[in-house]
Amino acid sequence: MKLHQLKVDYEAEEDRLLMLVATSDGIEVRLWLTRRFVKLLWPLLVKLAEDASPRIRTQANPEARKALLGLEHEHAVSKADFSKPYDAASHATPLGEKPLLLARIQTGRDRNGQPVVALHPSEGQGITLTFDSVLLHSLCRLLQSAVRKSDWDMELKLPGADASAGSERPARTLN
């Protein structure tokens, strides 16, 4: 199955994020992400984004790593199409009509070295997503946007990607 679209929205009544994952062959998986789950997931996504790029992975200087991650993020997100609305057409829902309440996360790499994230409820079947750079950074952007709509008092920051982070950086001497 090939991923077709992702949607992440804050559902105030549930106080959760609803993630919809649609495949190109008409299957949709619905997932609930709690505040606790997002707090566990976010650092893993940031680490996957850092490790996915050889330029970032091989950089010894932490400030340079952050800056490169920010550049990679902006470059990848610029390739994504956020203007196309999620296709709400009828999809098959093999894991059920009701969203799965996610409780477990596993990350790794597939045989081609691509980042993989497995998302599962406490019991039963979940989904495994394989990410390229654009998809990984797009998911980060979608999560950031959805969390901003919540009142969870948390901000998902990607090191080096925020303009506001510039004021927090220590002063540097330029020669």
Phi and psi in degrees as a GROMACS rama.xvg file:
@    title "Ramachandran Plot"
@    xaxis  label "Phi"
@    yaxis  label "Psi"
@TYPE xy
-109.766  133.326  LYS-2
-65.2223  132.854  LEU-3
-106.27  -49.304  HIS-4
-148.736  152.499  GLN-5
-126.314  143.456  LEU-6
-140.507  134.821  LYS-7
-132.163  121.779  VAL-8
-134.425  150.836  ASP-9
-84.9368  129.149  TYR-10
-109.169  102.187  GLU-11
-60.5245  -40.0748  ALA-12
-61.3811  -35.6605  GLU-13
-92.3986  -16.0205  GLU-14
53.827  46.3229  ASP-15
-143.859  163.061  ARG-16
-93.5292  135.844  LEU-17
-104.004  117.849  LEU-18
-105.625  126.308  MET-19
-109.836  127.793  LEU-20
-119.464  115.086  VAL-21
-111.937  137.657  ALA-22
-101.804  165.825  THR-23
-68.7836  -17.9962  SER-24
-99.9084  24.9086  ASP-25
82.1205  22.1438  GLY-26
-105.344  140.404  ILE-27
-127.284  137.078  GLU-28
-118.287  131.343  VAL-29
-110.001  130.299  ARG-30
-132.626  135.918  LEU-31
-95.1953  131.829  TRP-32
-116.986  117.338  LEU-33
-82.5336  169.368  THR-34
-58.6655  -45.308  ARG-35
-59.2913  -43.7614  ARG-36
-64.969  -42.0581  PHE-37
-63.5035  -38.8804  VAL-38
-63.456  -30.601  LYS-39
-80.2471  -38.4897  LEU-40
-72.2794  -40.8454  LEU-41
-55.8443  -51.8554  TRP-42
-61.6112  -30.3415  PRO-43
-68.3071  -40.2361  LEU-44
-65.7626  -40.5517  LEU-45
-62.1014  -44.0111  VAL-46
-63.5313  -42.3305  LYS-47
-61.3752  -40.6268  LEU-48
-64.1603  -40.9051  ALA-49
-65.6005  -45.4105  GLU-50
-74.9383  -19.4761  ASP-51
-71.9978  -23.2599  ALA-52
-104.981  121.25  SER-53
-61.2169  -32.7993  PRO-54
-60.7023  -40.3071  ARG-55
-77.9207  -45.3587  ILE-56
-58.3662  -36.8175  ARG-57
-91.3812  -2.07418  THR-58
-81.2505  124.115  GLN-59
-81.1682  -32.8376  ALA-60
-77.1743  120.227  ASN-61
-60.3731  -37.8343  PRO-62
-65.6151  -39.7085  GLU-63
-67.0044  -37.3755  ALA-64
-60.0034  -45.206  ARG-65
-62.4417  -45.5062  LYS-66
-62.8493  -43.2315  ALA-67
-64.4631  -38.455  LEU-68
-62.5831  -42.1096  LEU-69
-61.1031  -43.42  GLY-70
-64.0895  -45.2196  LEU-71
-60.5163  -42.1147  GLU-72
-61.5186  -50.4659  HIS-73
-62.4421  -40.0254  GLU-74
-63.7837  -46.831  HIS-75
-65.6419  -43.9309  ALA-76
-66.1632  -31.4459  VAL-77
-65.962  -21.939  SER-78
-85.7933  -14.1211  LYS-79
-82.8146  153.93  ALA-80
-109.156  97.3412  ASP-81
-90.5457  -5.09867  PHE-82
-80.0692  -24.5374  SER-83
-77.8782  121.191  LYS-84
-67.4645  153.377  PRO-85
-62.7276  132.986  TYR-86
-76.4394  104.148  ASP-87
-86.6828  13.6073  ALA-88
-59.9635  161.51  ALA-89
-60.977  125.93  SER-90
-121.127  153.87  HIS-91
-72.4002  140.545  ALA-92
-123.725  80.1052  THR-93
-64.5323  -21.4979  PRO-94
-98.1507  9.59069  LEU-95
110.075  156.142  GLY-96
-69.8702  -38.8614  GLU-97
-78.5213  141.653  LYS-98
-63.2578  144.824  PRO-99
-79.7665  134.016  LEU-100
-84.3262  107.749  LEU-101
-72.5982  140.154  LEU-102
-136.121  -21.6801  ALA-103
-128.708  143.638  ARG-104
-131.001  138.451  ILE-105
-132.721  138.525  GLN-106
-123.151  159.14  THR-107
179.672  -156.197  GLY-108
-133.846  146.438  ARG-109
-83.1571  -176.328  ASP-110
-67.9413  -15.539  ARG-111
-94.7659  1.40854  ASN-112
87.693  4.01676  GLY-113
-75.4954  144.062  GLN-114
-63.7871  140.156  PRO-115
-129.251  135.43  VAL-116
-127.445  123.512  VAL-117
-102.628  125.92  ALA-118
-117.695  121.608  LEU-119
-136.271  148.948  HIS-120
-73.43  175.351  PRO-121
-62.3095  -32.2848  SER-122
-137.3  144.12  GLU-123
99.2364  -173.829  GLY-124
-83.4725  145.391  GLN-125
-126.428  -150.642  GLY-126
-131.782  155.896  ILE-127
-121.642  125.991  THR-128
-112.647  132.842  LEU-129
-103.808  128.564  THR-130
-110.563  140.827  PHE-131
-97.2992  178.143  ASP-132
-59.3969  -44.4106  SER-133
-63.7147  -44.8517  VAL-134
-67.2179  -41.8261  LEU-135
-61.6761  -48.3433  LEU-136
-70.1714  -31.2844  HIS-137
-66.1788  -41.6601  SER-138
-61.7888  -41.2799  LEU-139
-58.4401  -45.2831  CYS-140
-63.6619  -43.1162  ARG-141
-62.9799  -42.1847  LEU-142
-64.2558  -43.7298  LEU-143
-58.346  -45.0278  GLN-144
-64.2178  -44.4976  SER-145
-67.0143  -39.8569  ALA-146
-67.5852  -33.9715  VAL-147
-61.2396  -30.7031  ARG-148
-78.1756  -16.7938  LYS-149
-84.2959  173.958  SER-150
-115.055  45.7386  ASP-151
-83.3828  -2.16214  TRP-152
52.2406  45.7097  ASP-153
-142.52  150.161  MET-154
-128.16  128.112  GLU-155
-90.2715  108.268  LEU-156
-107.919  137.861  LYS-157
-103.875  118.103  LEU-158
-52.6105  129.803  PRO-159
83.3699  -5.87587  GLY-160
-98.2188  -13.5851  ALA-161
-98.6903  132.155  ASP-162
-66.5693  -30.7811  ALA-163
-68.4474  -20.5732  SER-164
-68.2012  -19.7067  ALA-165
-60.934  -32.6353  GLY-166
-75.7425  -17.5055  SER-167
-91.6069  -11.7642  GLU-168
-71.6877  144.823  ARG-169
-67.6459  152.748  PRO-170
-64.6951  140.319  ALA-171
-118.627  151.013  ARG-172
-99.2027  125.443  THR-173
-103.097  133.025  LEU-174
